[in-house]
Amino acid sequence: MSNVFHLAFPVRDIAEARRFYGEILGCREGRSAETWVDFDLYGHQVVAHLDASMRDAVAVRNPVDGHDVPVPHFGVVLDWDEWHKLADRLREAGIQFVIEPYIRFKGQVGEQATMFFLDPSGNALEFKSFKDMSQLFVA
């Protein structure tokens, strides 16, 4: 593994984060302590840090392709089949989407599958996929 991304983010409850990231998203758990826990998010290290005073995030929204995208957000670009499997798993788990899974920029350069949802602490996540990964950084 090289160039693994690392992100630390606040959560209001470690047990709640373990359930969401471990059971719902299927992330393998790594090291942990009373106030933080590492997760393997598709090969990247994300670390939930306890902030017991945290209230649900109130995100800024920016318009993209007719939707109000929450800012800030984080996530992973998955291969096409894995993205669809995750979307199905999230639907089955009853996750409420901020932006339902759909194809953004359909028929245009940069066409992509995308979905947005919140973790239990209000952190916004986006998972996306490109049929043509060469378009990831094309303007």
Buried (B, 14 or more C-beta within 10 A) or exposed (E): EEEEEEEEBBBBBBEBBBEBBBEBBBBEEEEBEEEBBBBBBBEBBBBBBBBEEBEEBEBEEEEEBEBBBBEEBBBBBBEBEEBBEBBEEBEEEEBEBBBEBBEBEEEEEBBBBBBBBBBBBBBBBBBBBBEEEEBEEEE
